[in-house]
Amino acid sequence: MRNLIRSLLILIPTLASAQWEVPVRIEMNGATADDRQVRGLADPVSVDAAISVDAVRSGVTTTVMVTGTDVLVGSLQPDLAAYTPGLMVTVLPSERNVQAAQLDLNGLGARPIVKWGQVPLDSADLQPATPARLVYDGTRFMLLNNAYRPCPSGYSPASALTCIADSVRGVRNFHQAVMACDAIGARMCTFGEWTTACRTKPGFLGTVSSYEWVGDGANSGSDGKMVGAGSNGPTEVTGIACEYGATSGIAAPVRYRCCRSR
């Protein structure tokens, strides 16, 4: 009889699946580490279920597809009973968000999504099928990813915060250049933005053929600052270079370049 019971205990796991409840602590004392582990755990279907290393690594219980643009809606599995501080989730949006988007998980109500601690999302901060990691602080979801939007067509990253135009625009006086950039939702590049792009962006200097306005003062009420051409100063070597520049009256017709924030 003892051998029959032993045989049945060996066969049961291969014939059926069941819940195993014991009133005392289970102590695994096999001779090797391989003998002291539980294998074959399926992905959990309840919040109090055991979870395998594979499920933890893949984030199966904390990753969710979300739909919508203003309120992103999704459902975690196992079901989420309540939002709790410290809750971490990874969302996979189906489309770009609109400004000040919110997140609603498992019908628990929409909560704001913020970046940099307290700033509401800009439009398109979340990109389709791009994972975004969020943590709930008790009142809102905080975005842990870098919220840098891709640069629009015709622009390239100049830094973590700035996109700069790939090509220079036609000649205008200083004020006209400022207004022309503003009219397309951009701004005239600052001295720092322009020189950073020139020194770090491959091929940038090849797009510079003469002076370009930058949106910085020139220690004069009637002059504007220009960069990209001129001389190096001490030895009066002239040409095109990232370090070269000069000043000119703001009425002069000069090329210019626009920048945008990421």
C-alpha positions as CSV (number, residue, x, y, z in Angstrom):
1,M,0.0,0.0,0.0
2,R,2.8,2.4,0.9
3,N,4.4,1.9,-2.6
4,L,1.0,2.5,-4.2
5,I,0.6,5.8,-2.4
6,R,4.1,6.8,-3.3
7,S,3.5,6.0,-7.0
8,L,0.2,8.0,-7.0
9,L,2.0,11.1,-5.5
10,I,4.6,10.9,-8.2
11,L,1.9,10.6,-11.0
12,I,-0.5,13.3,-9.7
13,P,1.5,16.4,-10.9
14,T,1.7,15.0,-14.4
15,L,-2.1,14.3,-14.5
16,A,-3.6,17.4,-13.0
17,S,-2.9,20.9,-11.6
18,A,-4.2,21.9,-8.2
19,Q,-3.7,24.4,-5.3
20,W,-1.5,23.1,-2.6
21,E,-2.3,24.4,0.9
22,V,-0.4,23.3,4.0
23,P,-0.9,24.6,7.6
24,V,2.8,24.7,8.4
25,R,6.0,26.1,6.9
26,I,7.5,24.1,4.0
27,E,11.2,23.5,4.5
28,M,13.2,22.5,1.4
29,N,16.3,20.6,2.5
30,G,17.5,18.9,-0.6
31,A,21.2,18.1,-0.9
32,T,21.8,20.6,-3.7
33,A,20.4,24.1,-4.6
34,D,18.8,22.6,-7.6
35,D,16.8,20.3,-5.3
36,R,15.6,23.2,-3.1
37,Q,13.3,25.1,-5.5
38,V,9.8,25.2,-6.9
39,R,9.6,24.8,-10.7
40,G,6.8,25.1,-13.3
41,L,4.9,28.1,-11.8
42,A,2.5,29.6,-14.2
43,D,2.0,33.3,-14.4
44,P,0.0,34.4,-11.4
45,V,-3.8,34.9,-11.7
46,S,-4.4,36.4,-8.2
47,V,-2.5,39.0,-6.2
48,D,-1.6,36.5,-3.5
49,A,-0.1,33.9,-5.8
50,A,3.5,32.9,-6.0
51,I,5.5,34.3,-9.0
52,S,8.3,32.8,-10.9
53,V,11.6,34.5,-11.7
54,D,10.7,34.5,-15.3
55,A,7.5,36.3,-14.6
56,V,9.3,38.9,-12.5
57,R,11.9,39.5,-15.2
58,S,9.4,39.9,-18.0
59,G,7.2,42.2,-15.9
60,V,4.1,40.2,-16.9
61,T,2.2,41.4,-13.9
62,T,3.1,45.1,-14.2
63,T,3.1,45.7,-18.0
64,V,-0.1,46.8,-19.7
65,M,-1.3,47.9,-23.1
66,V,-3.2,51.2,-22.9
67,T,-5.5,52.9,-25.3
68,G,-6.6,56.5,-25.6
69,T,-4.9,59.9,-25.9
70,D,-6.2,62.0,-23.1
71,V,-7.1,59.2,-20.6
72,L,-5.0,56.1,-21.2
73,V,-7.0,53.1,-20.2
74,G,-5.7,49.6,-19.5
75,S,-6.1,46.6,-17.2
76,L,-3.4,44.8,-15.2
77,Q,-3.6,41.1,-14.7
78,P,-4.1,39.9,-12.0
79,D,-6.7,42.6,-11.3
80,L,-5.5,45.7,-9.5
81,A,-7.6,46.3,-6.4
82,A,-6.4,49.8,-5.6
83,Y,-3.7,52.4,-6.4
84,T,-1.1,52.2,-3.7
85,P,1.9,54.5,-3.2
86,G,5.0,52.9,-4.8
87,L,3.0,51.0,-7.4
88,M,5.2,50.6,-10.5
89,V,3.8,49.9,-13.9
90,T,5.1,49.8,-17.5
91,V,2.5,51.1,-20.1
92,L,2.6,50.4,-23.8
93,P,0.6,53.2,-25.5
94,S,-1.3,52.5,-28.7
95,E,-0.9,56.1,-29.9
96,R,0.7,59.4,-28.9
97,N,-0.8,61.2,-25.9
98,V,-2.2,64.7,-25.8
99,Q,-1.1,67.3,-23.3
100,A,-1.8,66.6,-19.6
101,A,-2.8,63.0,-20.2
102,Q,-4.0,60.7,-17.4
103,L,-4.0,57.0,-16.6
104,D,-6.9,54.8,-15.6
105,L,-6.0,51.2,-14.6
106,N,-8.6,48.5,-14.0
107,G,-11.4,51.1,-13.7
108,L,-10.0,52.6,-10.6
109,G,-10.2,56.2,-11.9
110,A,-8.0,58.5,-13.9
111,R,-4.9,59.9,-12.3
112,P,-2.6,62.5,-13.7
113,I,0.7,61.5,-15.4
114,V,3.6,64.0,-14.7
115,K,7.2,64.2,-15.6
116,W,10.1,65.8,-13.7
117,G,8.2,65.5,-10.4
118,Q,5.2,67.7,-11.1
119,V,5.0,68.9,-14.7
120,P,2.1,67.6,-16.7
121,L,2.9,65.6,-19.9
122,D,3.4,67.5,-23.1
123,S,1.7,66.1,-26.2
124,A,3.6,63.1,-27.7
125,D,5.7,62.5,-24.6
126,L,4.5,58.9,-24.8
127,Q,5.1,57.3,-28.2
128,P,3.2,54.3,-29.6
129,A,4.5,50.8,-28.6
130,T,7.3,52.5,-26.6
131,P,7.4,51.3,-23.0
132,A,7.0,54.0,-20.4
133,R,7.8,53.3,-16.7
134,L,5.5,54.9,-14.1
135,V,5.4,55.0,-10.3
136,Y,2.4,56.1,-8.3
137,D,3.1,58.6,-5.5
138,G,-0.3,58.5,-3.9
139,T,-2.0,61.1,-6.1
140,R,-0.4,60.8,-9.5
141,F,1.7,58.7,-11.8
142,M,5.3,59.9,-12.2
143,L,7.1,59.2,-15.5
144,L,10.5,57.7,-14.9
145,N,11.6,57.7,-18.6
146,N,13.4,60.6,-20.1
147,A,10.6,62.6,-21.7
148,Y,12.4,63.8,-24.7
149,R,10.3,64.1,-27.8
150,P,11.9,63.2,-31.1
151,C,12.9,66.3,-33.2
152,P,10.4,67.3,-35.9
153,S,11.3,66.9,-39.6
154,G,14.1,69.3,-40.6
155,Y,15.6,69.4,-37.1
156,S,18.1,67.3,-35.3
157,P,19.1,67.0,-31.6
158,A,21.5,69.7,-30.5
159,S,21.4,68.6,-26.8
160,A,19.2,66.7,-24.4
161,L,16.8,69.7,-24.4
162,T,17.1,71.3,-27.9
163,C,16.5,70.6,-31.5
164,I,18.3,72.7,-34.1
165,A,17.4,73.3,-37.8
166,D,19.4,71.2,-40.2
167,S,19.7,74.1,-42.6
168,V,20.0,77.8,-42.4
169,R,17.1,80.1,-43.4
170,G,17.3,83.1,-45.7
171,V,18.6,86.6,-44.8
172,R,16.6,88.9,-42.6
173,N,17.3,91.7,-40.1
174,F,17.5,90.6,-36.5
175,H,13.9,91.4,-35.5
176,Q,12.5,89.8,-38.7
177,A,14.5,86.6,-38.0
178,V,13.1,86.4,-34.4
179,M,9.6,86.8,-35.7
180,A,10.0,84.3,-38.5
181,C,11.1,81.6,-36.1
182,D,8.3,82.4,-33.8
183,A,5.8,82.1,-36.7
184,I,6.7,78.5,-37.2
185,G,6.5,77.6,-33.5
186,A,10.3,77.8,-32.9
187,R,12.7,80.4,-31.7
188,M,16.0,81.9,-32.8
189,C,18.8,79.7,-31.5
190,T,20.8,81.1,-28.6
191,F,24.5,81.5,-28.7
192,G,24.9,78.4,-26.4
193,E,22.5,76.3,-28.5
194,W,24.2,77.2,-31.7
195,T,27.8,76.6,-30.5
196,T,26.9,73.4,-28.8
197,A,25.4,72.0,-32.0
198,C,28.4,73.3,-34.0
199,R,30.9,71.5,-31.8
200,T,29.1,68.3,-31.2
201,K,26.8,67.6,-34.2
202,P,28.7,65.9,-37.1
203,G,28.4,67.7,-40.4
204,F,26.9,70.9,-38.8
205,L,29.7,73.2,-39.8
206,G,29.3,72.1,-43.4
207,T,25.9,73.8,-43.4
208,V,27.4,77.2,-42.3
209,S,28.6,79.4,-45.1
210,S,28.5,82.9,-43.5
211,Y,27.4,84.8,-40.5
212,E,24.2,83.7,-38.7
213,W,22.2,85.6,-36.1
214,V,21.8,84.2,-32.6
215,G,19.4,85.3,-30.0
216,D,21.8,86.8,-27.5
217,G,22.8,90.4,-26.6
218,A,25.8,92.0,-28.0
219,N,26.4,94.6,-25.2
220,S,24.8,97.2,-27.4
221,G,21.2,98.4,-27.8
222,S,21.6,98.6,-31.5
223,D,23.7,95.6,-32.4
224,G,23.0,91.9,-32.6
225,K,25.3,88.9,-32.2
226,M,26.4,86.8,-35.2
227,V,28.3,83.4,-35.2
228,G,29.9,81.0,-37.6
229,A,32.2,83.4,-39.5
230,G,34.6,86.2,-38.9
231,S,37.9,85.8,-37.2
232,N,39.4,84.1,-34.2
233,G,40.3,87.5,-32.6
234,P,43.9,87.6,-31.5
235,T,45.6,86.7,-34.8
236,E,42.8,87.9,-37.1
237,V,42.5,84.5,-38.9
238,T,39.3,84.7,-40.9
239,G,37.0,82.0,-42.1
240,I,34.2,79.7,-41.0
241,A,34.4,78.1,-37.6
242,C,32.3,77.3,-34.5
243,E,34.3,79.8,-32.4
244,Y,34.1,82.7,-34.8
245,G,31.7,85.5,-34.6
246,A,31.1,89.3,-34.6
247,T,28.4,91.9,-34.0
248,S,26.4,93.9,-36.5
249,G,23.6,96.5,-36.5
250,I,20.2,94.8,-36.1
251,A,19.0,96.1,-39.4
252,A,21.7,94.2,-41.4
253,P,20.4,91.3,-43.6
254,V,21.9,88.1,-42.1
255,R,21.1,84.4,-42.3
256,Y,19.6,82.7,-39.2
257,R,18.6,79.3,-37.8
258,C,15.7,78.3,-35.6
259,C,15.7,76.0,-32.6
260,R,12.9,74.1,-30.7
261,S,12.7,72.6,-27.3
262,R,12.5,68.8,-27.1
